[in-house]
Amino acid sequence: MSSHDSKNTVIYFFLRFGVIIYLFGVLWHLARRPGFETAFWNDFIQIAAAIVYVIMVILVLAAPKYNFNILGFFFTALGSFSLILKDLFTKGAYSNLPAYVFIIIVSFYFMTKGGEHHSRHRNYF
């Protein structure tokens, strides 16, 4: 294994770990207090969020390197968009918006950066 391959292995390990931790934070933030008046719907949302998280973790861990770039981009961008909408419509707090926009921009960068070597074989857009 060359140093380039070992470097990519380490980088992709940390990227996968980062996406998994980010997904946990997003789903925890969305399912922590759903806000329904009955306990049934609150529990249902929390259980559904846990199931969705487990499925997403399995997808992130099982995805090959070239599919992980797209999957990681999709999960992080979707999570950031959902947190932007939640902050705008529920709290009216705008202090976290720059961080969410930055995460979306970084996810675009990593998706295009990962596609440079495979651009002959795949089109992302």
NUKOL-18242 format. One record per residue (C-alpha): residue number from 0; residue in three letters; chain; x, y, z. Coordinates in pm, 1 decimal. Layout:
REM residues N
+-----+------+------+----------+----------+----------+
| pos | code | unit |        u |        v |        w |
+-----+------+------+----------+----------+----------+
| NUM |  Ala |    A |        X |        Y |        Z |
...
+-----+------+------+----------+----------+----------+
***
This chain:
REM residues 125
+-----+------+------+----------+----------+----------+
| pos | code | unit |        u |        v |        w |
+-----+------+------+----------+----------+----------+
|   0 |  Met |    A |      0.0 |      0.0 |      0.0 |
|   1 |  Ser |    A |    149.5 |    331.7 |   -103.2 |
|   2 |  Ser |    A |    155.5 |    636.1 |    117.7 |
|   3 |  His |    A |   -111.1 |    797.3 |   -102.8 |
|   4 |  Asp |    A |   -345.4 |    500.2 |    -52.3 |
|   5 |  Ser |    A |   -285.1 |    490.0 |    322.4 |
|   6 |  Lys |    A |   -343.7 |    865.7 |    345.6 |
|   7 |  Asn |    A |   -674.2 |    828.5 |    157.9 |
|   8 |  Thr |    A |   -776.6 |    541.2 |    384.3 |
|   9 |  Val |    A |   -717.8 |    752.9 |    694.5 |
|  10 |  Ile |    A |   -891.7 |   1055.8 |    542.9 |
|  11 |  Tyr |    A |  -1197.3 |    854.3 |    440.0 |
|  12 |  Phe |    A |  -1212.8 |    694.9 |    784.6 |
|  13 |  Phe |    A |  -1228.7 |   1038.8 |    945.4 |
|  14 |  Leu |    A |  -1477.2 |   1164.9 |    685.4 |
|  15 |  Arg |    A |  -1706.2 |    868.4 |    752.6 |
|  16 |  Phe |    A |  -1671.5 |    918.6 |   1127.7 |
|  17 |  Gly |    A |  -1744.6 |   1289.8 |   1086.1 |
|  18 |  Val |    A |  -2059.3 |   1223.3 |    882.0 |
|  19 |  Ile |    A |  -2181.5 |    972.1 |   1141.4 |
|  20 |  Ile |    A |  -2122.7 |   1216.8 |   1428.6 |
|  21 |  Tyr |    A |  -2283.5 |   1501.6 |   1232.3 |
|  22 |  Leu |    A |  -2590.1 |   1288.4 |   1155.8 |
|  23 |  Phe |    A |  -2622.6 |   1205.0 |   1523.6 |
|  24 |  Gly |    A |  -2613.6 |   1573.7 |   1611.1 |
|  25 |  Val |    A |  -2872.3 |   1663.8 |   1347.7 |
|  26 |  Leu |    A |  -3114.1 |   1386.7 |   1440.9 |
|  27 |  Trp |    A |  -3063.7 |   1451.2 |   1812.6 |
|  28 |  His |    A |  -3140.1 |   1818.2 |   1756.4 |
|  29 |  Leu |    A |  -3454.0 |   1738.6 |   1555.4 |
|  30 |  Ala |    A |  -3587.6 |   1455.5 |   1774.7 |
|  31 |  Arg |    A |  -3486.6 |   1576.8 |   2119.9 |
|  32 |  Arg |    A |  -3813.0 |   1759.7 |   2182.3 |
|  33 |  Pro |    A |  -4049.0 |   1714.9 |   1887.6 |
|  34 |  Gly |    A |  -4310.6 |   1936.6 |   2053.2 |
|  35 |  Phe |    A |  -4625.6 |   1729.3 |   2015.7 |
|  36 |  Glu |    A |  -4884.0 |   1747.5 |   2291.2 |
|  37 |  Thr |    A |  -4918.0 |   1371.7 |   2332.9 |
|  38 |  Ala |    A |  -4637.9 |   1148.6 |   2449.3 |
|  39 |  Phe |    A |  -4719.5 |    888.5 |   2181.5 |
|  40 |  Trp |    A |  -4616.2 |   1113.0 |   1891.7 |
|  41 |  Asn |    A |  -4308.0 |   1237.1 |   2074.7 |
|  42 |  Asp |    A |  -4197.7 |    878.1 |   2136.4 |
|  43 |  Phe |    A |  -4284.1 |    781.0 |   1779.5 |
|  44 |  Ile |    A |  -4067.4 |   1059.7 |   1635.1 |
|  45 |  Gln |    A |  -3779.3 |    967.3 |   1865.0 |
|  46 |  Ile |    A |  -3797.3 |    597.1 |   1773.8 |
|  47 |  Ala |    A |  -3827.9 |    680.7 |   1403.1 |
|  48 |  Ala |    A |  -3523.9 |    910.6 |   1428.4 |
|  49 |  Ala |    A |  -3325.1 |    630.9 |   1595.3 |
|  50 |  Ile |    A |  -3419.8 |    386.4 |   1318.7 |
|  51 |  Val |    A |  -3332.5 |    640.1 |   1048.4 |
|  52 |  Tyr |    A |  -2996.9 |    704.9 |   1220.0 |
|  53 |  Val |    A |  -2908.2 |    334.8 |   1229.0 |
|  54 |  Ile |    A |  -2998.9 |    297.4 |    859.9 |
|  55 |  Met |    A |  -2791.1 |    602.9 |    767.5 |
|  56 |  Val |    A |  -2491.2 |    475.8 |    966.2 |
|  57 |  Ile |    A |  -2510.7 |    138.9 |    790.2 |
|  58 |  Leu |    A |  -2528.6 |    315.0 |    451.5 |
|  59 |  Val |    A |  -2231.4 |    537.6 |    532.8 |
|  60 |  Leu |    A |  -2019.8 |    246.5 |    654.5 |
|  61 |  Ala |    A |  -2114.8 |     15.1 |    367.3 |
|  62 |  Ala |    A |  -2078.6 |    265.1 |     83.1 |
|  63 |  Pro |    A |  -1772.4 |    232.4 |   -138.0 |
|  64 |  Lys |    A |  -1543.2 |    532.5 |   -159.3 |
|  65 |  Tyr |    A |  -1691.0 |    681.8 |   -478.2 |
|  66 |  Asn |    A |  -2050.3 |    641.6 |   -353.6 |
|  67 |  Phe |    A |  -1959.6 |    775.9 |    -10.7 |
|  68 |  Asn |    A |  -1871.4 |   1113.1 |   -162.7 |
|  69 |  Ile |    A |  -2224.7 |   1155.5 |   -294.6 |
|  70 |  Leu |    A |  -2392.6 |    998.5 |      8.9 |
|  71 |  Gly |    A |  -2193.4 |   1205.4 |    257.4 |
|  72 |  Phe |    A |  -2267.0 |   1521.7 |     61.9 |
|  73 |  Phe |    A |  -2637.5 |   1440.4 |     50.2 |
|  74 |  Phe |    A |  -2664.2 |   1363.0 |    422.6 |
|  75 |  Thr |    A |  -2468.1 |   1666.3 |    540.2 |
|  76 |  Ala |    A |  -2637.4 |   1909.0 |    300.8 |
|  77 |  Leu |    A |  -2983.7 |   1776.2 |    385.4 |
|  78 |  Gly |    A |  -2906.8 |   1792.8 |    758.1 |
|  79 |  Ser |    A |  -2782.4 |   2149.6 |    730.1 |
|  80 |  Phe |    A |  -3084.1 |   2256.7 |    524.7 |
|  81 |  Ser |    A |  -3320.1 |   2103.1 |    779.7 |
|  82 |  Leu |    A |  -3144.7 |   2277.8 |   1068.2 |
|  83 |  Ile |    A |  -3153.9 |   2608.5 |    878.9 |
|  84 |  Leu |    A |  -3528.2 |   2573.2 |    825.0 |
|  85 |  Lys |    A |  -3588.8 |   2467.3 |   1184.4 |
|  86 |  Asp |    A |  -3392.0 |   2763.8 |   1318.6 |
|  87 |  Leu |    A |  -3562.2 |   3008.3 |   1085.2 |
|  88 |  Phe |    A |  -3918.2 |   2894.9 |   1149.0 |
|  89 |  Thr |    A |  -3917.6 |   2784.4 |   1510.6 |
|  90 |  Lys |    A |  -3667.2 |   2990.0 |   1703.5 |
|  91 |  Gly |    A |  -3596.7 |   3281.8 |   1476.0 |
|  92 |  Ala |    A |  -3231.5 |   3240.5 |   1577.9 |
|  93 |  Tyr |    A |  -2987.0 |   3341.5 |   1311.3 |
|  94 |  Ser |    A |  -2658.2 |   3288.4 |   1495.4 |
|  95 |  Asn |    A |  -2610.8 |   2929.4 |   1371.7 |
|  96 |  Leu |    A |  -2690.1 |   3002.7 |   1007.3 |
|  97 |  Pro |    A |  -2331.4 |   3083.0 |    900.6 |
|  98 |  Ala |    A |  -2209.7 |   2750.6 |   1040.6 |
|  99 |  Tyr |    A |  -2480.9 |   2557.1 |    855.4 |
| 100 |  Val |    A |  -2406.8 |   2738.9 |    529.3 |
| 101 |  Phe |    A |  -2036.7 |   2667.0 |    578.9 |
| 102 |  Ile |    A |  -2111.7 |   2295.8 |    625.4 |
| 103 |  Ile |    A |  -2310.8 |   2295.3 |    300.1 |
| 104 |  Ile |    A |  -2022.9 |   2463.9 |    115.2 |
| 105 |  Val |    A |  -1768.0 |   2219.6 |    257.1 |
| 106 |  Ser |    A |  -1987.5 |   1925.6 |    159.9 |
| 107 |  Phe |    A |  -2002.9 |   2061.4 |   -198.3 |
| 108 |  Tyr |    A |  -1625.1 |   2090.0 |   -197.5 |
| 109 |  Phe |    A |  -1568.8 |   1735.1 |    -77.9 |
| 110 |  Met |    A |  -1815.3 |   1597.5 |   -329.3 |
| 111 |  Thr |    A |  -1640.6 |   1767.9 |   -619.9 |
| 112 |  Lys |    A |  -1295.2 |   1691.0 |   -479.1 |
| 113 |  Gly |    A |  -1374.6 |   1321.6 |   -455.7 |
| 114 |  Gly |    A |  -1503.4 |   1315.5 |   -810.9 |
| 115 |  Glu |    A |  -1185.9 |   1452.5 |   -970.3 |
| 116 |  His |    A |  -1025.7 |   1112.5 |  -1017.2 |
| 117 |  His |    A |  -1345.5 |    950.5 |  -1140.9 |
| 118 |  Ser |    A |  -1468.2 |   1231.4 |  -1365.3 |
| 119 |  Arg |    A |  -1413.6 |   1019.2 |  -1676.9 |
| 120 |  His |    A |  -1652.4 |    754.0 |  -1547.6 |
| 121 |  Arg |    A |  -1922.0 |    943.7 |  -1359.2 |
| 122 |  Asn |    A |  -2111.5 |   1265.9 |  -1371.1 |
| 123 |  Tyr |    A |  -2228.2 |   1393.1 |  -1034.9 |
| 124 |  Phe |    A |  -2461.5 |   1654.1 |  -1176.9 |
+-----+------+------+----------+----------+----------+
***
